[in-house]
Amino acid sequence: MSKILILNGNPKAESLCKAIAQAYASTALEAGHEVQSIHIADLQMDFDPPNYRATTLTEGWVKEVQAALVWSEHVVIVTPLWWGGVPAQLKHLFDRVLLPGFAFRYRKDSVWWDRLLKGRSARVIVTADTPPLYFRWVLGWPLVRQLKRQILGFCGFDPVQFTVFGPVRNSSQETRKGWLAQTNKLARHAL
């Protein structure tokens, strides 16, 4: 059984992302996994710029997310696609939490770095109004490339897998039930 951190990156208090995150958590718990959930809408985030030279952090929400990441073996990020990327609040969370000395460490006199969050896998579930095929083949998966290579992969997550649900706008209840059923299959096996 796995230790799973679920991060709902939608800043709205109620959303399809929240329903997906809750469905994943519920099914994972039923399957015997340990689960922690963080909903970005519930965090009392400040919007100060990251301080990459700080040696200690005092912000409670930063410590909370870091502790959950250290505890986890598998991280599930549920996020809407907004303007080709993640919402600003989720990007800010990455900026403030994934700091040098915690998530990565640059090597002295080198262009290379150590990935300090190795040993963890990730699943990103994206909700989008953009049809998934258009998002992939015409737009080139910008959110996928950024999260997989420049954020999660940079810190050591491997593998990083993606599921894209869309288009959400004008989707039927049956379609949404299908997305939740697919989420439940992923959750049972901590994928």
C-alpha positions in Angstrom: 0.0 0.0 0.0 1.1 3.5 -0.8 1.3 6.9 1.0 -0.6 9.2 -1.4 -0.7 13.0 -1.3 -3.5 14.5 -3.3 -3.1 18.2 -4.2 -6.2 19.9 -5.6 -4.8 22.8 -7.5 -8.0 24.5 -8.4 -8.4 27.7 -6.3 -12.2 27.6 -6.4 -13.8 26.1 -3.3 -16.1 23.9 -5.4 -15.1 22.5 -8.7 -14.8 19.4 -10.8 -11.2 19.2 -9.7 -12.3 19.0 -6.1 -14.8 16.2 -6.9 -12.0 14.3 -8.7 -9.6 14.8 -5.8 -12.3 13.6 -3.3 -13.2 10.6 -5.5 -9.5 9.6 -5.7 -9.0 10.0 -2.0 -12.1 8.0 -1.1 -11.3 5.1 -3.4 -7.6 5.0 -2.4 -8.6 4.8 1.3 -11.0 2.0 0.5 -8.2 0.2 -1.3 -6.0 0.4 1.8 -3.7 3.3 0.9 -2.8 6.0 3.3 -4.0 9.4 2.0 -3.4 13.1 2.8 -5.3 15.8 0.9 -4.5 19.4 0.4 -6.9 21.8 -1.4 -5.2 24.9 -2.5 -8.5 26.9 -1.9 -8.1 26.0 1.9 -4.5 27.2 2.3 -3.9 30.7 3.8 -1.3 31.5 1.2 0.7 34.7 1.1 1.9 35.8 -2.3 5.4 36.9 -1.5 8.0 36.0 -4.0 10.1 32.9 -3.3 13.3 33.5 -1.3 15.8 31.0 -2.7 18.5 32.1 -0.3 16.4 31.6 2.9 17.7 28.8 5.2 14.5 28.5 7.2 10.8 29.1 6.4 8.2 30.4 8.9 5.1 30.2 6.7 2.8 27.5 8.1 1.3 26.5 4.8 4.7 26.0 3.2 5.8 23.7 6.0 2.5 21.9 5.8 2.9 21.1 2.1 6.6 20.2 2.5 5.8 17.8 5.3 3.1 16.1 3.2 5.6 15.8 0.3 8.3 14.2 2.5 5.7 11.8 3.9 4.3 10.8 0.4 5.4 8.1 -2.0 2.9 9.0 -4.7 1.6 12.5 -5.4 -1.6 13.2 -7.3 -2.1 16.7 -8.6 -5.6 17.6 -9.9 -5.6 20.9 -11.8 -7.6 22.8 -14.4 -5.9 23.9 -17.6 -5.9 27.7 -17.5 -4.3 29.7 -20.3 -2.1 26.7 -21.3 -0.8 26.1 -17.7 -1.8 25.7 -14.1 -3.6 28.4 -12.1 -1.4 31.1 -10.6 -2.0 29.8 -7.1 -0.7 26.4 -7.9 2.3 27.8 -9.7 3.0 30.0 -6.6 2.8 26.9 -4.4 5.5 25.2 -6.5 7.6 28.4 -6.4 7.4 28.7 -2.6 7.5 25.0 -1.6 10.0 23.4 -4.1 13.0 25.3 -2.8 16.7 24.6 -3.1 17.8 22.4 -0.2 14.3 20.8 0.0 13.4 19.7 -3.6 16.7 20.0 -5.3 20.3 21.1 -4.7 22.7 22.7 -7.3 26.1 21.1 -7.3 29.0 23.4 -6.6 30.8 24.7 -9.7 28.5 22.7 -11.9 25.4 23.2 -14.1 24.0 19.9 -12.7 21.8 19.4 -9.6 20.6 16.7 -7.2 17.0 15.7 -7.2 16.0 15.6 -3.6 12.5 14.2 -4.0 13.5 11.0 -5.7 11.6 7.9 -4.9 8.2 9.4 -5.5 5.9 9.0 -8.5 3.3 11.5 -9.7 0.0 11.5 -11.5 -1.4 14.8 -12.8 -5.1 14.9 -13.6 -6.0 17.8 -15.8 -9.4 19.2 -16.5 -9.7 21.3 -19.7 -12.1 23.0 -21.9 -9.6 22.4 -24.7 -10.2 19.0 -26.4 -7.4 16.7 -25.3 -6.3 15.8 -28.9 -6.1 19.5 -29.8 -4.2 20.2 -26.6 -1.7 17.5 -27.5 -1.2 17.7 -31.2 -1.9 21.4 -32.0 -0.8 23.1 -28.8 2.0 20.7 -28.0 1.1 19.8 -24.3 2.7 22.9 -22.7 1.4 22.1 -19.2 2.5 18.5 -19.5 6.0 19.4 -20.6 6.4 22.0 -17.9 5.2 19.8 -15.0 6.9 16.6 -16.2 10.3 18.0 -17.1 10.8 21.4 -15.5 9.0 21.0 -12.2 8.3 17.5 -11.0 11.0 15.7 -13.0 13.5 18.4 -12.0 12.9 17.5 -8.4 13.1 13.8 -8.9 9.6 12.5 -9.4 9.6 9.5 -11.7 7.5 8.4 -13.4 5.2 11.4 -13.9 2.0 10.4 -15.7 -0.9 12.4 -17.0 -4.6 12.0 -17.5 -6.5 14.7 -19.3 -10.3 15.1 -19.0 -12.0 17.3 -21.5 -13.6 19.2 -22.9 -15.3 20.0 -19.6 -17.5 22.8 -20.9 -20.8 21.4 -22.0 -19.8 17.9 -20.8 -22.7 15.7 -19.8 -23.3 14.1 -16.4 -22.6 10.7 -18.0 -19.2 12.0 -19.3 -18.3 13.3 -15.9 -19.4 10.0 -14.2 -17.0 8.3 -16.7 -14.1 10.6 -15.6 -14.8 9.8 -12.0 -14.9 6.1 -12.8 -11.5 6.4 -14.5 -10.2 8.3 -11.5 -11.4 5.5 -9.2 -9.5 2.9 -11.3 -6.3 5.0 -10.9 -6.8 5.4 -7.2 -7.3 1.7 -6.5 -3.8 1.0 -7.8 -2.1 4.3 -6.7 -1.5 5.3 -10.3 
